[in-house]
């Protein structure tokens, strides 16, 4: 057998032997491409979730500020209510004193008329 034919025969055998390896390489390469697409989709989804979380965080901060304002207003109302209650007590005491004074004035008038 001459050298050229031997080389061609060896090339054909090597090519045939490499065929399953090439198929496996193509298969793995396709899986790699699919995995990359999945990774990019996950990364995009993660960025979207991150943006939504930042929006929610801003909303929570805004709500926190509003709750703080409401609490401040409630404290002001509680102080106002306490003051009103104290004024009502003073008014009641004053009304009792006025009633007592009116009764005294009535007694004095009776005594003066007699």
ABEGO torsion letter per residue (X at the ends): XBAAAAAAAAAAAAAAAAAAAAAAAAAAAAAAAAAAAAAAAAAAAAAAAAAAAAAAAAAAAAAAAAAAAAAAAAAAAAAAAAAAAAAAAAAAAAAAAAAAAAAAAAAAAAAAAX
